[in-house]
């Protein structure tokens, strides 16, 4: 189905309206989906692995500028005994030749953040479904561009936010929909993860005791991600935390974020890390603009408050720090605890969260846990990849649509602007242009709303 036929069949109803409503199918399509991959670094190869395990996916083209990544990708195909894809390389615009292919229905974009906006725009204009790793763009206008082009072309755009499918996250979504927590009042989440071994390495191994970064001296994300912490201050990775929270309070579907304000601590963690490993090294003396802990508060149209934390430069165990609190009780991710008034054992003690999570395990996990076994990030990579593939196969809207995608991502530039303006409140864009008032939340309600 080409772009013109897609629009003719109802993908765009009227100008300014949402593309194909979530959960609505045009027709069941059991044919093999042909995908192209733009970027086959470590994260891209994670998605390659998911595709190689499926009989309904054929990866026909890959694109990367680095031979080392292409070589590792070839090895994946050989090991899986699958036909090698056509390779596109030779420069940062090589992906455009991949997009010229008529046989590709969707593309997976897993490149450094700075390339996402242009690559996604070009893919949408080429009539491809877009599954893009975070972040969507680095400016507010970048996010509007993606919305506008998605609406104009009728092609879906999906941020591949895997945490939306984490097993405990979906169990709590199941609980909120059954009113276990009552009316929700306050929510919290964060990207709280010691990334120092990711932001620095020795150019030989991804995770080690190196202190180098940049394209000449390092490999992996250290080639580009560290520089963002030198150049900008803000919540530069908000989607893991806010993506799941949006589903609990129906953001873009009966509710919306109205404004945000951000605060940032001083920056000491990266300097301390480098100095400890290599005393006197120049990278330990760099002024890293991004503070070690950035805190962002958001208001919602329906009165809830949301608190986000970006904490990646200090020693700490991994946690997304979820808290979902309502008039009947709450879930605390860090404490692994749940309290439900009148149902917990005593009025002033926590229940182990797993007791409740097992009882309210989401139907998607009950049905597909075996298929997700062994997939990346505890199985949630299978779910997010499957959601994208099923949408392409069935020619329907992706369950995380373009409005969800840009809403969770635009917190990056908004938080940066708040900090730049002395912690000033920033108005949150309404990417739905008022349609949030009538849109319905169908995320993970059934198979059609994957």
HELIX and SHEET records of a PDB file:
HELIX    1   1 UNK A    3  UNK A    6  1                                   4    
HELIX    2   2 UNK A    7  UNK A   11  3                                   5    
HELIX    3   3 UNK A   42  UNK A   52  1                                  11    
HELIX    4   4 UNK A   67  UNK A   80  1                                  14    
HELIX    5   5 UNK A   95  UNK A   99  1                                   5    
HELIX    6   6 UNK A  113  UNK A  125  1                                  13    
HELIX    7   7 UNK A  140  UNK A  153  1                                  14    
HELIX    8   8 UNK A  162  UNK A  165  5                                   4    
HELIX    9   9 UNK A  167  UNK A  177  1                                  11    
HELIX   10  10 UNK A  196  UNK A  199  1                                   4    
HELIX   11  11 UNK A  220  UNK A  223  5                                   4    
HELIX   12  12 UNK A  225  UNK A  231  1                                   7    
HELIX   13  13 UNK A  239  UNK A  248  1                                  10    
HELIX   14  14 UNK A  269  UNK A  277  1                                   9    
HELIX   15  15 UNK A  282  UNK A  284  5                                   3    
HELIX   16  16 UNK A  353  UNK A  359  1                                   7    
HELIX   17  17 UNK A  363  UNK A  372  1                                  10    
HELIX   18  18 UNK A  377  UNK A  379  5                                   3    
HELIX   19  19 UNK A  380  UNK A  394  1                                  15    
HELIX   20  20 UNK A  402  UNK A  409  1                                   8    
HELIX   21  21 UNK A  411  UNK A  420  1                                  10    
HELIX   22  22 UNK A  435  UNK A  437  5                                   3    
HELIX   23  23 UNK A  447  UNK A  449  5                                   3    
SHEET    1   A 6 UNK A  86  UNK A  88  0                                        
SHEET    2   A 6 UNK A  57  UNK A  63  1                                        
SHEET    3   A 6 UNK A  33  UNK A  38  1                                        
SHEET    4   A 6 UNK A 106  UNK A 109  1                                        
SHEET    5   A 6 UNK A 129  UNK A 132  1                                        
SHEET    6   A 6 UNK A 157  UNK A 159  1                                        
SHEET    1   B 9 UNK A 351  UNK A 352  0                                        
SHEET    2   B 9 UNK A 337  UNK A 340 -1                                        
SHEET    3   B 9 UNK A 329  UNK A 332 -1                                        
SHEET    4   B 9 UNK A 323  UNK A 326 -1                                        
SHEET    5   B 9 UNK A 184  UNK A 192 -1                                        
SHEET    6   B 9 UNK A 305  UNK A 311  1                                        
SHEET    7   B 9 UNK A 293  UNK A 300 -1                                        
SHEET    8   B 9 UNK A 257  UNK A 264 -1                                        
SHEET    9   B 9 UNK A 426  UNK A 427 -1                                        
END                                                                             
